[in-house]
Amino acid sequence: MIFSRGAQKMPRMKKLLILLMYFLPLYPAYVYIKNFLYDWKILLPQKVGVKIVGVGNLSFGGSGKTPSVIAVAKYYLACGVKVGILSRGYGRYASDDVLVKSHSWQEVGDEPLLIKNKLPEATVFVSSNKKRGAKKLTDFGVDLIVVDDAFQHRALHRDINILMLNDLSKNKQKIAPYGNLREPLSSAKRASWGLKTSPLGFNFGIKEFLIEQKVTGFFNPKTMSIVPKQDFLKNKGGLNFEILTSIGSPEKFESTVREMKINFIKSNIYADHHRFKSKDIDDVNGSLDKSTQGLLCTEKDLIRLEEFLGQLKVPVFSVCQEYILSDSVKEELKKLII
């Protein structure tokens, strides 16, 4: 069962969307003109002196870009490569370029902070300008840069251009505002290859690899420890949980929870990168089912919920996940460093 907080604001949002519909047709024109200029080499992507791997997608919403960035960067780090990771830092309050260290999500964004927490040995940099950010990363002495959400940013050259693939229903196969695409399906041909987390019922016309999505455990912020998956399911799997999340594809997270046979009563869903406030937490507390014994969220959600943990009436656990690269994907990535 889905319990969506966003439903309360739909009337206002609907008015805004109707107003934007008069202007959004300019977006497809912009995309087609930009792609024409790069396809015909009137504009050329810029190199910055190191190898670059881009990870992106065609559609709006979550498609697993960030965990894929982490998996790719983790592979290169294991090969002894000095890796830089470039992110826009969406949802942060600031707009400055930042070398991520001991920052808050408000300063750098939730995704760069998650990446840095997962890969402390990587050089993580946040910039709203991909070219400028890549150039600055080279100043820090990295050998290779992995760029998050890179597919549409054609001004920056990429040696490997990875496209995250997800199923597209018929009504989502058009470019916005008429569908859910950031650019037309024909743009998939620019990808070196694609990654998918499950078999697709849609053919993108490019080489595709399956990536394994694995739950490794559950993080308990109260004890600051990760409980192994099997231990958690054995001791707490029979409890009643609710989901609290604000990610691009909450249905995928729900599916992950269902596959572990965890009993979740309902989902509290907010917009992607939502900035939680005390009122949101009061709303969650006020709507908790009487039988609810805990809340489940993603690792990205927990970053933005951390300051409110003491305000929530029930314990919160984040589901720790990682993407496992196949040998075939590793062989493709290895070509850059041979």
BAZANU-794703 format. One record per residue (C-alpha): residue number from 0; residue in one letter; chain; x, z, y. Coordinates in steps of 0.2 Angstrom, whole numbers, plus 2048, in hexadecimal, padded with zeros to 3 digits. Layout:
N
+------+------+-------+-----+-----+-----+
! resi ! resn ! chain !  px !  pz !  py !
+------+------+-------+-----+-----+-----+
!  NUM !    a !     A !   X !   Z !   Y !
...
+------+------+-------+-----+-----+-----+
//
This chain:
338
+------+------+-------+-----+-----+-----+
! resi ! resn ! chain !  px !  pz !  py !
+------+------+-------+-----+-----+-----+
!    0 !    m !     A ! 800 ! 800 ! 800 !
!    1 !    i !     A ! 807 ! 7FB ! 811 !
!    2 !    f !     A ! 804 ! 807 ! 820 !
!    3 !    s !     A ! 80A ! 7FE ! 82F !
!    4 !    r !     A ! 80E ! 807 ! 840 !
!    5 !    g !     A ! 80F ! 7F6 ! 849 !
!    6 !    a !     A ! 7FC ! 7F3 ! 846 !
!    7 !    q !     A ! 7F8 ! 7FE ! 855 !
!    8 !    k !     A ! 801 ! 7F3 ! 861 !
!    9 !    m !     A ! 7FB ! 7E2 ! 85B !
!   10 !    p !     A ! 7EE ! 7DF ! 869 !
!   11 !    r !     A ! 7FC ! 7E0 ! 876 !
!   12 !    m !     A ! 808 ! 7D6 ! 86B !
!   13 !    k !     A ! 7FB ! 7C9 ! 868 !
!   14 !    k !     A ! 7F8 ! 7C6 ! 87A !
!   15 !    l !     A ! 80B ! 7C4 ! 87D !
!   16 !    l !     A ! 80D ! 7B8 ! 86E !
!   17 !    i !     A ! 7FF ! 7AD ! 875 !
!   18 !    l !     A ! 808 ! 7AD ! 886 !
!   19 !    l !     A ! 818 ! 7A8 ! 87D !
!   20 !    m !     A ! 810 ! 79A ! 873 !
!   21 !    y !     A ! 810 ! 790 ! 883 !
!   22 !    f !     A ! 823 ! 792 ! 885 !
!   23 !    l !     A ! 829 ! 793 ! 873 !
!   24 !    p !     A ! 827 ! 780 ! 86F !
!   25 !    l !     A ! 837 ! 77F ! 87A !
!   26 !    y !     A ! 840 ! 788 ! 86C !
!   27 !    p !     A ! 83F ! 77A ! 85F !
!   28 !    a !     A ! 845 ! 76E ! 86D !
!   29 !    y !     A ! 854 ! 779 ! 871 !
!   30 !    v !     A ! 859 ! 77A ! 85E !
!   31 !    y !     A ! 858 ! 768 ! 85B !
!   32 !    i !     A ! 862 ! 763 ! 86A !
!   33 !    k !     A ! 86F ! 770 ! 866 !
!   34 !    n !     A ! 871 ! 76A ! 854 !
!   35 !    f !     A ! 871 ! 758 ! 85A !
!   36 !    l !     A ! 880 ! 75C ! 866 !
!   37 !    y !     A ! 88A ! 764 ! 858 !
!   38 !    d !     A ! 885 ! 758 ! 84A !
!   39 !    w !     A ! 88B ! 749 ! 854 !
!   40 !    k !     A ! 89B ! 753 ! 85A !
!   41 !    i !     A ! 896 ! 752 ! 86C !
!   42 !    l !     A ! 899 ! 765 ! 86C !
!   43 !    l !     A ! 8A6 ! 76C ! 860 !
!   44 !    p !     A ! 8A7 ! 77D ! 858 !
!   45 !    q !     A ! 8B6 ! 787 ! 85E !
!   46 !    k !     A ! 8C4 ! 78E ! 852 !
!   47 !    v !     A ! 8CC ! 79F ! 856 !
!   48 !    g !     A ! 8DB ! 79E ! 84B !
!   49 !    v !     A ! 8D5 ! 7A8 ! 83C !
!   50 !    k !     A ! 8CA ! 7A3 ! 82D !
!   51 !    i !     A ! 8B7 ! 7A7 ! 830 !
!   52 !    v !     A ! 8A9 ! 7AA ! 824 !
!   53 !    g !     A ! 898 ! 7AA ! 82B !
!   54 !    v !     A ! 888 ! 7B1 ! 824 !
!   55 !    g !     A ! 877 ! 7AD ! 82A !
!   56 !    n !     A ! 866 ! 7A6 ! 826 !
!   57 !    l !     A ! 859 ! 79A ! 82B !
!   58 !    s !     A ! 84A ! 7A5 ! 82D !
!   59 !    f !     A ! 845 ! 7B4 ! 838 !
!   60 !    g !     A ! 845 ! 7C5 ! 830 !
!   61 !    g !     A ! 850 ! 7CD ! 823 !
!   62 !    s !     A ! 859 ! 7C3 ! 816 !
!   63 !    g !     A ! 867 ! 7CE ! 810 !
!   64 !    k !     A ! 874 ! 7C8 ! 81D !
!   65 !    t !     A ! 87C ! 7D9 ! 821 !
!   66 !    p !     A ! 87E ! 7DF ! 80E !
!   67 !    s !     A ! 885 ! 7CD ! 80B !
!   68 !    v !     A ! 891 ! 7CF ! 819 !
!   69 !    i !     A ! 897 ! 7E0 ! 812 !
!   70 !    a !     A ! 899 ! 7D8 ! 800 !
!   71 !    v !     A ! 8A3 ! 7CA ! 807 !
!   72 !    a !     A ! 8AE ! 7D4 ! 812 !
!   73 !    k !     A ! 8B1 ! 7E1 ! 804 !
!   74 !    y !     A ! 8B7 ! 7D3 ! 7F8 !
!   75 !    y !     A ! 8C4 ! 7CD ! 805 !
!   76 !    l !     A ! 8C9 ! 7DF ! 809 !
!   77 !    a !     A ! 8CC ! 7E1 ! 7F6 !
!   78 !    c !     A ! 8D7 ! 7D2 ! 7F7 !
!   79 !    g !     A ! 8E2 ! 7DA ! 804 !
!   80 !    v !     A ! 8DC ! 7D0 ! 812 !
!   81 !    k !     A ! 8DA ! 7D8 ! 824 !
!   82 !    v !     A ! 8C8 ! 7D5 ! 827 !
!   83 !    g !     A ! 8BE ! 7D5 ! 837 !
!   84 !    i !     A ! 8AB ! 7D5 ! 838 !
!   85 !    l !     A ! 8A2 ! 7CF ! 847 !
!   86 !    s !     A ! 890 ! 7D4 ! 84B !
!   87 !    r !     A ! 884 ! 7D2 ! 85A !
!   88 !    g !     A ! 87F ! 7E5 ! 858 !
!   89 !    y !     A ! 86C ! 7E1 ! 85A !
!   90 !    g !     A ! 862 ! 7EF ! 860 !
!   91 !    r !     A ! 86F ! 7F9 ! 869 !
!   92 !    y !     A ! 86D ! 800 ! 87B !
!   93 !    a !     A ! 87D ! 7F9 ! 881 !
!   94 !    s !     A ! 883 ! 7E7 ! 883 !
!   95 !    d !     A ! 896 ! 7E9 ! 884 !
!   96 !    d !     A ! 8A2 ! 7E3 ! 877 !
!   97 !    v !     A ! 8A7 ! 7F1 ! 86C !
!   98 !    l !     A ! 8B4 ! 7F5 ! 85F !
!   99 !    v !     A ! 8AA ! 800 ! 853 !
!  100 !    k !     A ! 8B2 ! 810 ! 84F !
!  101 !    s !     A ! 8A8 ! 821 ! 851 !
!  102 !    h !     A ! 89A ! 81A ! 85A !
!  103 !    s !     A ! 887 ! 81D ! 85A !
!  104 !    w !     A ! 87B ! 810 ! 855 !
!  105 !    q !     A ! 875 ! 810 ! 867 !
!  106 !    e !     A ! 886 ! 80A ! 86C !
!  107 !    v !     A ! 889 ! 7FD ! 85F !
!  108 !    g !     A ! 879 ! 7FA ! 855 !
!  109 !    d !     A ! 874 ! 800 ! 844 !
!  110 !    e !     A ! 87B ! 7F1 ! 83A !
!  111 !    p !     A ! 88D ! 7F2 ! 841 !
!  112 !    l !     A ! 88D ! 805 ! 83E !
!  113 !    l !     A ! 887 ! 803 ! 82C !
!  114 !    i !     A ! 894 ! 7F6 ! 829 !
!  115 !    k !     A ! 8A2 ! 801 ! 830 !
!  116 !    n !     A ! 89B ! 810 ! 826 !
!  117 !    k !     A ! 89C ! 805 ! 816 !
!  118 !    l !     A ! 8AD ! 7FD ! 81A !
!  119 !    p !     A ! 8B7 ! 809 ! 825 !
!  120 !    e !     A ! 8C7 ! 7FE ! 822 !
!  121 !    a !     A ! 8BF ! 7EF ! 82A !
!  122 !    t !     A ! 8C0 ! 7EB ! 83C !
!  123 !    v !     A ! 8AE ! 7EA ! 842 !
!  124 !    f !     A ! 8AB ! 7E3 ! 854 !
!  125 !    v !     A ! 89B ! 7E1 ! 85D !
!  126 !    s !     A ! 898 ! 7D3 ! 86A !
!  127 !    s !     A ! 889 ! 7C9 ! 870 !
!  128 !    n !     A ! 894 ! 7BA ! 871 !
!  129 !    k !     A ! 89B ! 7B4 ! 860 !
!  130 !    k !     A ! 8A9 ! 7AA ! 867 !
!  131 !    r !     A ! 8AF ! 7B8 ! 873 !
!  132 !    g !     A ! 8AD ! 7C5 ! 865 !
!  133 !    a !     A ! 8B7 ! 7BA ! 858 !
!  134 !    k !     A ! 8C5 ! 7B8 ! 865 !
!  135 !    k !     A ! 8C6 ! 7CA ! 868 !
!  136 !    l !     A ! 8C7 ! 7CE ! 855 !
!  137 !    t !     A ! 8D6 ! 7C3 ! 854 !
!  138 !    d !     A ! 8DF ! 7CE ! 861 !
!  139 !    f !     A ! 8DD ! 7DC ! 855 !
!  140 !    g !     A ! 8E7 ! 7D3 ! 848 !
!  141 !    v !     A ! 8DA ! 7CF ! 83B !
!  142 !    d !     A ! 8DD ! 7C1 ! 82E !
!  143 !    l !     A ! 8CB ! 7BC ! 82B !
!  144 !    i !     A ! 8BA ! 7BF ! 834 !
!  145 !    v !     A ! 8A9 ! 7C1 ! 82C !
!  146 !    v !     A ! 89B ! 7BD ! 838 !
!  147 !    d !     A ! 88A ! 7C5 ! 836 !
!  148 !    d !     A ! 87B ! 7BA ! 83B !
!  149 !    a !     A ! 886 ! 7AB ! 83E !
!  150 !    f !     A ! 87C ! 79B ! 838 !
!  151 !    q !     A ! 874 ! 796 ! 849 !
!  152 !    h !     A ! 884 ! 79A ! 853 !
!  153 !    r !     A ! 88C ! 789 ! 852 !
!  154 !    a !     A ! 899 ! 78B ! 860 !
!  155 !    l !     A ! 8A4 ! 795 ! 854 !
!  156 !    h !     A ! 8AD ! 78C ! 846 !
!  157 !    r !     A ! 8AA ! 793 ! 834 !
!  158 !    d !     A ! 8B5 ! 78F ! 825 !
!  159 !    i !     A ! 8A7 ! 795 ! 819 !
!  160 !    n !     A ! 895 ! 794 ! 81F !
!  161 !    i !     A ! 88A ! 79F ! 814 !
!  162 !    l !     A ! 877 ! 79D ! 815 !
!  163 !    m !     A ! 86C ! 7AC ! 80F !
!  164 !    l !     A ! 85D ! 7A4 ! 805 !
!  165 !    n !     A ! 84C ! 7AB ! 803 !
!  166 !    d !     A ! 83B ! 7A4 ! 7FD !
!  167 !    l !     A ! 831 ! 79C ! 80B !
!  168 !    s !     A ! 81F ! 79A ! 809 !
!  169 !    k !     A ! 817 ! 78A ! 80F !
!  170 !    n !     A ! 811 ! 791 ! 820 !
!  171 !    k !     A ! 823 ! 797 ! 823 !
!  172 !    q !     A ! 82C ! 787 ! 821 !
!  173 !    k !     A ! 82B ! 781 ! 833 !
!  174 !    i !     A ! 836 ! 786 ! 842 !
!  175 !    a !     A ! 82F ! 794 ! 84E !
!  176 !    p !     A ! 823 ! 795 ! 855 !
!  177 !    y !     A ! 81A ! 78B ! 848 !
!  178 !    g !     A ! 822 ! 794 ! 839 !
!  179 !    n !     A ! 830 ! 7A1 ! 835 !
!  180 !    l !     A ! 83F ! 796 ! 837 !
!  181 !    r !     A ! 84D ! 798 ! 844 !
!  182 !    e !     A ! 851 ! 785 ! 841 !
!  183 !    p !     A ! 84B ! 777 ! 835 !
!  184 !    l !     A ! 84D ! 778 ! 823 !
!  185 !    s !     A ! 858 ! 768 ! 824 !
!  186 !    s !     A ! 865 ! 774 ! 82C !
!  187 !    a !     A ! 869 ! 77C ! 81B !
!  188 !    k !     A ! 875 ! 76D ! 818 !
!  189 !    r !     A ! 881 ! 775 ! 824 !
!  190 !    a !     A ! 884 ! 783 ! 818 !
!  191 !    s !     A ! 893 ! 784 ! 80C !
!  192 !    w !     A ! 887 ! 78C ! 800 !
!  193 !    g !     A ! 879 ! 798 ! 7FF !
!  194 !    l !     A ! 877 ! 7AA ! 7F8 !
!  195 !    k !     A ! 866 ! 7B0 ! 7F1 !
!  196 !    t !     A ! 861 ! 7C1 ! 7EA !
!  197 !    s !     A ! 854 ! 7BA ! 7DE !
!  198 !    p !     A ! 84F ! 7A9 ! 7D7 !
!  199 !    l !     A ! 846 ! 79F ! 7E4 !
!  200 !    g !     A ! 837 ! 794 ! 7E2 !
!  201 !    f !     A ! 83E ! 789 ! 7F1 !
!  202 !    n !     A ! 84C ! 77D ! 7F0 !
!  203 !    f !     A ! 858 ! 77D ! 7FF !
!  204 !    g !     A ! 862 ! 76E ! 7F9 !
!  205 !    i !     A ! 872 ! 777 ! 7F9 !
!  206 !    k !     A ! 87D ! 780 ! 7EC !
!  207 !    e !     A ! 876 ! 791 ! 7E9 !
!  208 !    f !     A ! 87D ! 7A1 ! 7E1 !
!  209 !    l !     A ! 874 ! 7B1 ! 7DC !
!  210 !    i !     A ! 87A ! 7C1 ! 7E3 !
!  211 !    e !     A ! 876 ! 7D1 ! 7DA !
!  212 !    q !     A ! 86D ! 7DF ! 7E4 !
!  213 !    k !     A ! 871 ! 7F0 ! 7DD !
!  214 !    v !     A ! 86B ! 802 ! 7E1 !
!  215 !    t !     A ! 87A ! 80D ! 7DF !
!  216 !    g !     A ! 872 ! 81E ! 7E4 !
!  217 !    f !     A ! 868 ! 828 ! 7F0 !
!  218 !    f !     A ! 870 ! 830 ! 800 !
!  219 !    n !     A ! 86A ! 841 ! 804 !
!  220 !    p !     A ! 86E ! 844 ! 816 !
!  221 !    k !     A ! 86B ! 857 ! 814 !
!  222 !    t !     A ! 879 ! 859 ! 808 !
!  223 !    m !     A ! 883 ! 84A ! 80F !
!  224 !    s !     A ! 885 ! 844 ! 7FD !
!  225 !    i !     A ! 880 ! 835 ! 7F2 !
!  226 !    v !     A ! 876 ! 839 ! 7E3 !
!  227 !    p !     A ! 879 ! 82C ! 7D5 !
!  228 !    k !     A ! 86A ! 821 ! 7D2 !
!  229 !    q !     A ! 866 ! 827 ! 7C0 !
!  230 !    d !     A ! 868 ! 83A ! 7C5 !
!  231 !    f !     A ! 85C ! 837 ! 7D4 !
!  232 !    l !     A ! 84F ! 82E ! 7C9 !
!  233 !    k !     A ! 850 ! 83B ! 7BB !
!  234 !    n !     A ! 84E ! 84A ! 7C7 !
!  235 !    k !     A ! 843 ! 843 ! 7D5 !
!  236 !    g !     A ! 83C ! 833 ! 7CE !
!  237 !    g !     A ! 82C ! 83B ! 7CA !
!  238 !    l !     A ! 829 ! 841 ! 7DC !
!  239 !    n !     A ! 81D ! 839 ! 7E8 !
!  240 !    f !     A ! 826 ! 82F ! 7F6 !
!  241 !    e !     A ! 822 ! 825 ! 806 !
!  242 !    i !     A ! 82C ! 818 ! 80D !
!  243 !    l !     A ! 832 ! 818 ! 81F !
!  244 !    t !     A ! 83B ! 809 ! 824 !
!  245 !    s !     A ! 83E ! 7FD ! 833 !
!  246 !    i !     A ! 847 ! 7EE ! 82B !
!  247 !    g !     A ! 844 ! 7DB ! 82B !
!  248 !    s !     A ! 83D ! 7DA ! 81A !
!  249 !    p !     A ! 834 ! 7EA ! 815 !
!  250 !    e !     A ! 82C ! 7E2 ! 806 !
!  251 !    k !     A ! 83D ! 7E0 ! 7FE !
!  252 !    f !     A ! 840 ! 7F2 ! 800 !
!  253 !    e !     A ! 82F ! 7F6 ! 7F9 !
!  254 !    s !     A ! 833 ! 7EB ! 7EA !
!  255 !    t !     A ! 844 ! 7F4 ! 7E7 !
!  256 !    v !     A ! 83B ! 805 ! 7E7 !
!  257 !    r !     A ! 82E ! 7FE ! 7DB !
!  258 !    e !     A ! 83B ! 7F7 ! 7CF !
!  259 !    m !     A ! 842 ! 809 ! 7CD !
!  260 !    k !     A ! 831 ! 80F ! 7C8 !
!  261 !    i !     A ! 830 ! 81B ! 7D7 !
!  262 !    n !     A ! 81F ! 821 ! 7DC !
!  263 !    f !     A ! 81D ! 81D ! 7EE !
!  264 !    i !     A ! 80C ! 820 ! 7F6 !
!  265 !    k !     A ! 80D ! 815 ! 805 !
!  266 !    s !     A ! 819 ! 80D ! 812 !
!  267 !    n !     A ! 81C ! 812 ! 824 !
!  268 !    i !     A ! 822 ! 801 ! 82B !
!  269 !    y !     A ! 82A ! 7FE ! 83C !
!  270 !    a !     A ! 831 ! 7EF ! 844 !
!  271 !    d !     A ! 843 ! 7EA ! 840 !
!  272 !    h !     A ! 850 ! 7F4 ! 849 !
!  273 !    h !     A ! 842 ! 800 ! 850 !
!  274 !    r !     A ! 849 ! 80D ! 85B !
!  275 !    f !     A ! 840 ! 81D ! 854 !
!  276 !    k !     A ! 83A ! 82A ! 860 !
!  277 !    s !     A ! 833 ! 83B ! 85E !
!  278 !    k !     A ! 821 ! 835 ! 85F !
!  279 !    d !     A ! 824 ! 829 ! 850 !
!  280 !    i !     A ! 82A ! 838 ! 846 !
!  281 !    d !     A ! 81B ! 842 ! 84B !
!  282 !    d !     A ! 810 ! 833 ! 846 !
!  283 !    v !     A ! 819 ! 832 ! 835 !
!  284 !    n !     A ! 817 ! 845 ! 832 !
!  285 !    g !     A ! 805 ! 844 ! 837 !
!  286 !    s !     A ! 801 ! 836 ! 82B !
!  287 !    l !     A ! 80A ! 83D ! 81C !
!  288 !    d !     A ! 800 ! 83E ! 80C !
!  289 !    k !     A ! 7FD ! 84F ! 806 !
!  290 !    s !     A ! 806 ! 84B ! 7F6 !
!  291 !    t !     A ! 815 ! 843 ! 7FE !
!  292 !    q !     A ! 826 ! 84C ! 7F9 !
!  293 !    g !     A ! 833 ! 841 ! 802 !
!  294 !    l !     A ! 836 ! 831 ! 80C !
!  295 !    l !     A ! 841 ! 823 ! 806 !
!  296 !    c !     A ! 84A ! 817 ! 813 !
!  297 !    t !     A ! 858 ! 80B ! 813 !
!  298 !    e !     A ! 86A ! 80F ! 818 !
!  299 !    k !     A ! 867 ! 806 ! 828 !
!  300 !    d !     A ! 857 ! 80F ! 82C !
!  301 !    l !     A ! 860 ! 820 ! 829 !
!  302 !    i !     A ! 86C ! 81C ! 837 !
!  303 !    r !     A ! 85E ! 81B ! 844 !
!  304 !    l !     A ! 854 ! 82A ! 83C !
!  305 !    e !     A ! 863 ! 836 ! 83B !
!  306 !    e !     A ! 85F ! 83F ! 84B !
!  307 !    f !     A ! 84D ! 842 ! 845 !
!  308 !    l !     A ! 850 ! 849 ! 834 !
!  309 !    g !     A ! 84D ! 85B ! 839 !
!  310 !    q !     A ! 83C ! 856 ! 840 !
!  311 !    l !     A ! 835 ! 84D ! 830 !
!  312 !    k !     A ! 82B ! 859 ! 825 !
!  313 !    v !     A ! 832 ! 852 ! 815 !
!  314 !    p !     A ! 843 ! 84E ! 80F !
!  315 !    v !     A ! 84A ! 83C ! 812 !
!  316 !    f !     A ! 855 ! 832 ! 806 !
!  317 !    s !     A ! 85D ! 821 ! 809 !
!  318 !    v !     A ! 85E ! 815 ! 7FB !
!  319 !    c !     A ! 871 ! 80F ! 7FA !
!  320 !    q !     A ! 872 ! 7FD ! 7F5 !
!  321 !    e !     A ! 880 ! 7F0 ! 7F4 !
!  322 !    y !     A ! 881 ! 7DE ! 7F0 !
!  323 !    i !     A ! 88C ! 7D9 ! 7E1 !
!  324 !    l !     A ! 895 ! 7C8 ! 7E2 !
!  325 !    s !     A ! 896 ! 7BD ! 7D3 !
!  326 !    d !     A ! 8A7 ! 7B6 ! 7CD !
!  327 !    s !     A ! 8A1 ! 7A5 ! 7D3 !
!  328 !    v !     A ! 89E ! 7AB ! 7E5 !
!  329 !    k !     A ! 8AF ! 7B4 ! 7E4 !
!  330 !    e !     A ! 8B7 ! 7A3 ! 7DF !
!  331 !    e !     A ! 8AF ! 79B ! 7EE !
!  332 !    l !     A ! 8B5 ! 7A9 ! 7FA !
!  333 !    k !     A ! 8C7 ! 7A9 ! 7F2 !
!  334 !    k !     A ! 8C9 ! 797 ! 7F8 !
!  335 !    l !     A ! 8CC ! 79D ! 80A !
!  336 !    i !     A ! 8DB ! 7A8 ! 805 !
!  337 !    i !     A ! 8E4 ! 79E ! 7F8 !
+------+------+-------+-----+-----+-----+
//
